[in-house]
Amino acid sequence: MDDADVAYEVLRTSGAEIVYPLQDEEWGVRRFFVRDPNGRTVNVLSHR
């Protein structure tokens, strides 16, 4: 993902279920988890 912030805003405003909020992880990624329509959790990330 080029920009996790943009993806987060698009998904959040569309009403998608955010399972893990957008945040910077200490190992150098910015990520969040979202639930897809089939109930699976998807890890969305970009490198900082």
Secondary structure, DSSP 4 states (H G I P E B T S, - for coil): ---HHHHHHHHHHHT--EEEEEEE-TTSEEEEEEE-TTS-EEEEEEE-
